[in-house]
Amino acid sequence: MMDFAIFWDWLSFAVRWLHVITGIAWIGSSFYFVALDLGLRQRPGLPAGAFGEEWQVHGGGFYHIQKYLVAPAEMPEHLTWFKWESYATWLSGFAMLCVVYYAGADLFLIDPNVLNISVPVGILLSMATIGIGWIVYDLLCRSPLGKSDTGLMLVLYCVLVFIAWGLTHLFTGRAAFLHLGAITATIMSANVFMVIIPNQKIVVADLIAGRKPDPKYGKIAKQRSLHNNYLTLPVLFLMLSNHYPLAFGTQFNWVIASLVFIIGVLIRHYFNTVHARKGNPTWTWLGAAVLFMIIIWLSTVPRVLTGEPKISAASAAAQVYIASAHFPAVRDTVLGRCSMCHTQEPAYEGIYHAPKGVLLDTDERIAEHAREIYIQAGRAHAMPPANITQITDQERALLVAWFEGAGK
């Protein structure tokens, strides 16, 4: 048990690290090419078929970049494809979903107070929502509505709001936010895998065969790239939100998620406008700030966090830890060293809500978080922060013995 718990924690860390690395690579290249595309300038004398050019300076040298709106007259000798960043980000993200939310479904995915389902059903429901989200999005893009960029984006926003509301009626608040981010990220990655790259391959095949490529493929790919550009910042917020219960664990969490999409669009609109040299719309920052203040207000009205399940009775797994001979001493240690912060009304100055929504003020809650207590305060010395409550080495050893000896 000891080896597996430590290994699993490191596995989670490794997968998360990989996801961050690949995400940086994908977002970085995406933002760069959007800025490059918006900054292109036309001039007399450009090569035939060239739409525009851009001069850039970086790393001690100058770059001269030209874009062909459809394709150049001949196939270049060397062609770099930007696709693996997207694929690796999605694959590592799904791996993290499996490690954290599927392996820990009882704690992080399923809330019996929201929807009382089994772990297998919860996992299948999770996968279904991700797949259905892409199908609905793709059908809307391919419908007649897809001919209007503005109309399509308004309808897609309404769909995302409905999804946000629906997810909060299926999973825990934390999982609902994560799944909204996963659905959006899947749409973005599937845009690359199912539309953008295949369309580019059609153009390349036409060039090799000596045919003139159809410009419609580039137009479709550009629309999907535009969607990806505006969805990136909300996805980042949703993926980071699991660290902040005030975002996902409140009564109006789905409204908060909906407003985050608008904030992301406002911020991207600012940068896109500046990169296109069409002005400096600083009003977008004011709008984003106002919406963020509304989010803060929504997170505390009413001031009741609901993201963590209300534990009335310990699960079968937690009962093992309560039955341990060490539990009375462990309970005294946790209540004395941890509950000043991890309670409904923290007593520690400056702490107004339990960190990450973790409550350790009852036997059931202590038992349900046995693994986290073991890792954070037993094996590691991460908790309490700076050992503010002066937990002793003997008490840490007690936590280790309790977790490792449970059920033996």
N, C-alpha and C positions, 0 to 999 in steps of 0.2 A: 504493500500500500504506500509506504513511504517513497520508494523509488518511482512508482508510477505517478504519484501526485507531483513530485518535483519535475520529472520528465515532461509531464503534460503541461506544466506551467512554462517550462522552457520552450516547448513546442509552440505554445500559444505566442510567446514572445518572438520566436523565430519567424513564424508565419506572418505576424503583424509587421515585423521589420521588413520582410520581403514585400509585403503589400505596400508599405510606405515608399520603399525604394522604387518599385515599378510604377506606383501612382505618381511620384514626382517626375519620372521619365515621361510618362504619358501626358500629364497636365502641362509640363514644361514645353514639350514639342507642340502640343495643341495650341497653347497660348502664343507661342512664338509664330507659328504659321498664320494664325488669325491676324496678329499684329502686322506680319509681313504682307499678307494679302490686302489688308486695309491701307497699307502705306505705299502700295505700288503707284508709280507715276508713268504717264504716257508721254512720249516725245517723238518728234519726227526722226525717222531713220532707224526705228526698231526693226529687228528681223521680221520677216513675214510670219504672221500668226502670233506674234508676241503681243500680249495684252498690256504689259507694263513692266517697269523695272524698279529696282531699289538699290541704293548704295548704303552699305552699313560698315561701321568700324567696330572692331572688337578684337581683343587679344593681341594688339600690336599690328594689326593688318586690316586691309579693306576688302570687303566682299561686294561683288557686283552680281545681283540676282535678277533673273528675268523669268516671267511667268507666261506660259502658253495656256490660253483659256481652254482650248480643246486639246491640242497636242502639237508638237513640233512636226516639221515636214518629214523628218527621219527619226528612227529610233536611236536614242543615244547609246553609246557603248556601255556606260555605267549608269545604273538607275537605283537609287536608294528608296526602299519602301518603308514607310512608317506605319507599322501594324503590330509588331510584337510587343510594344509598350502597352497597347490596349489589351491584347490577349493575356499577357502576363499579369496585368493588374486585375482583370476579372477572375482569372484562375486562382490567384493568391487570395483574393477577396472571398471567393467561394470556399476555399480551404479554411479561412478564418471563421467563416460562418459555421462550418462543420465542427471545428475544434471548440469554439466558444458556445454557440447557440444550440447545435444539435447534440453535442456531447453533454452539455449542461442544460438541457431543455427544461428540466423540472424547475430550475432556478431562474433562467434568463429568457426562455421562450414562452412557456405556458403559465398563465395566471388563471387558476380555477375560478376566481371571482369574475373574470372576464368571459372565459369560455372553458368549460370543464371538458377537456379532451385528453386522450392518451398521448404519450410521447411520439409513437409512430404516426399518428394522425396529425399531430402538430408539425412534424417534419414534412410530411407530404403536403400539408396545407401551405407551408412555407415555400416549398419548391413550386407549387402550383401558382401562388401569387406572383412569383418572379417571372414565370413563363407566360402567364396570362397578361401581365403588364406589357411585355414586349409585343405580344400578338395584337392587343388592342391598339397600341401606338402605331405599329407598322400598318395595320389596316386603315387607320385614319390618314396616315401619310399617303397611302396609295389611292385613297378615295378622291372624289372631285374636290373635297375640301382642301386637299394637299396643294392645290394650285394657288391658294392664297396663304402666304406666309403668316400674315397677321391673324387671319381667321383661324388657321390651324393652331397657332400657338395659344390663342385664347381658349379654344376647345380643349387642347391638351392640358392647359392649366386647370380647367374645371375637372378634368378626369383625374389629375393628380390630387386635387383637393378631396375628391370623393374617395380615392385610394387611401389617402391619409386618414380620413375618418373611418373607413372600413377596417384598416389594419389595427386601429385602437380597440376594435371590437373583436379581434381575433387573438392578439398576443399581448404580452406585457407592454407597457409604455416604451421601455427600452428597446424591445424587439420590434415594435411597430416603427419606430424611427429608423432602426437599422434596416428593416425590410423596405421602407420607403426609399432609403438610400440605395439599397441593393437593386430594387426595381429600376430606379433611374440610371444607375451605373450599368445595368444590363442593357438597357435601351441604348446607352452611349456606345458600349462595346459591340453590341450587335449591329449598330449602325456601321461600324468599321468593318466587322466580319461579314455581314450579310449584304451590305449595300455599297459602301464607299470603295473597299478594295476590289470586290467583283466588278464594279463599274470601271475602275481603273484598268483592270486586267482586260476587259473588253476593248478598251481604247488601245492598249498596248498590242493586243492581238491584231487589231485592224491595221496598226502601223506596220507590224511585221509582214502582214499579208499585202501591204500596198494599198489598202482601202482608206478612204477618208472617214475618220471616226464621227459618230453621231454626237452632236453637242448635248443631247438630252441627258446622257450619262453623267456628264460633268455637272449639269444643273441640278440633277437629283442628289448627287454626292455633296454638292455645296449646301443644299438645304439641310441635309442630315448633319453636316459639320457645324452649321449655324446652331442647330439645336444642341449639339454637344457643347458648344462654346457657352451657351447660356445656362446649361444644367450643371456645369462643373462646380461652381461655388456652393450651391445648395447641397450637392452630394458631399462635399467636404464637411459642411456643418453637420449633416445627418450622421456621418461616420464618426465624428468627434463627440457627438451629443451623448454617447453612452457614459461619458465621464461627468455629466452634469444633469442630475435628476430634475433640476428646476426646468429643464427643457422638455424632457420626455415624461416626467412623472407627475404631471399636473392635469387637472380636469380638462383644460383647454389645449392639450398637447397637439392635437391635430390642427388646430387653428394656428398655433405657433409654427408648425411645420409648413403650413400653407403660406404664411407670411415670409418665411425664410426664402422661398422660391422667388418672391417679388424682390426681396433685398438682393438676391444674387443677380437677377436681371438688371436691376438698377446699377449695381457696381460694374457689371460687364458692359452695360450701355455707356457708362462713362469712359472706360478704357477703349472700347471700340470706336467711340466718337473721336477721342483724342488721337488714336492711332491713324484714323482716317483723315486727320487734320480738318475736321468739320466743326471745331469749336471746343469749348471747355465747360461742359454741362455740370458745374459744381452742385447744382440743385439735386442731383441724384444722391449725393452724399447726405444732404439734409433729409431727403426722403427716406434713405436707408436708416438714418439715425432715429427718425420719428417712429418708423416701424419697429426698430429694435426696442425703443422705450415702451411701445405697446406690448411687445413680447414679454418684457420684464414685468409689466403690470399683469398680463394674463397668467404669468407663472406663479403669482402670489394671490390671485383672487379666484376662488377662496384659497387661503393659505393652508391647503391640505395636499400633501404629496400622495399620489395614488399609483406611482409606477411600480412599487414593490408590492407583491402579494401580501394581503393581511393574513398572517399566519394564525389560525385559531387552534390548529393541532399539528404537531410535528409529523412529517412524512415518515414512511417506514425506514428510510435511510437515516434520517435524523434521530429516530428513536434509539438507534444503536449507540449514538454518542451520549444521549441522556441516560441510558442504562449503564454507562461506564462507571466504575468505582471512583474514577478521578473527577467525575462531573461536578459534584458539590464544590470541590476546591477550584475547579476551572471556572465555574459560574461566579464564585466570589472574586476571582482574579479579573474576569472580564468586566463584571459590574463595577469593580473598583478602579480598573485601569482604562477601560474603553467607553463605558456608558456615559461619561460626561459629554461626549460628542455624539456617540452613536445611539441616540434616543430621540423620541418625538420632539422633545424640547431641550436641546443641548444646553448645558450649564456653562460650558467654556466660553469665555468672552470672545466675541467676534465670529462665533459659529452659530448660525441661525437655523441650519438644517443639517441633518445627519449627512456626513460626507458620502457621496455617491448613493445616497438613499439607504445605506446599510444600517439597520437597527439591531442592536445587541442588548436589548433591555428585558428580554424574557427568555425562559429556558428554551422555548421552541426556536426563537430567532438565533440564539447562540448555536444551537445544534445544527440548524440549517446552514449556517455559515462556518461550519467546523473546518472545512478545507481552507477557506480564506484566512481564518484565524491561525491555522497551523502554518501556512506559508508566510503570511505577513508579520506575525508576531512570534511564531515559534522558530521556524527555520531561518527566516530573515528577521532583521531588526528594523524593518520599515515602519512598523507600528508599535507603539504610538510615535508620531513624528517627533524627532529629536528626543525621544524617550521622555516626553514632557510629564508623564505621570509616574516616572521612576519605576517601571516594571523591572523586576530583578531577574537575574540569570536563572534562579531556581524556578521562578514562575514561568519563564519561557520553556524551561525543560519540562515543566508540568504540562504545558500545552502540547508539546511534542509527544510526550508519553500518552496523553489522553487520545490524541488523534491516531497514533500508530497502534495503540493497544485496543482501540474500540472494536468490539465484536469478537475478540479472541477469548 
